[in-house]
Amino acid sequence: IGEWTKVGLVVYTSSVPIGATPEYLAGRYMIQSASSFMPVMALGPKPGERVLDMAAAPGGKTSHLAALMNNKGTLFANDAKRERLKSLVAN
């Protein structure tokens, strides 16, 4: 991702599984690949805007978009693969 971002961290090593910490299980942070993180940062959505995510599943990118929009605006989330929509709804 690089050192230019103030909202993302790169974890190189961890003594505990980062997807099994109490903070992760409580929803305090998300694990997201750079390929999902960077388009959201490039778009830079603002509250009140309308955004269409056409490759939304499993939902991490869409959740990040909603957070940056302060849950204000319209966010359309869709995916071309029907079987992936269950994970999108869960997020």
Sequence and secondary structure as in RCSB ss.txt:
>XXXX:A:sequence
IGEWTKVGLVVYTSSVPIGATPEYLAGRYMIQSASSFMPVMALGPKPGERVLDMAAAPGGKTSHLAALMNNKGTL
FANDAKRERLKSLVAN
>XXXX:A:secstr
  S  SS       SS TTSSHHHHTTS     HHHHHHHHHH   TT EEEETT TTSHHHHHHHHHTTT SEE
EE  S GGGHHHHHH 
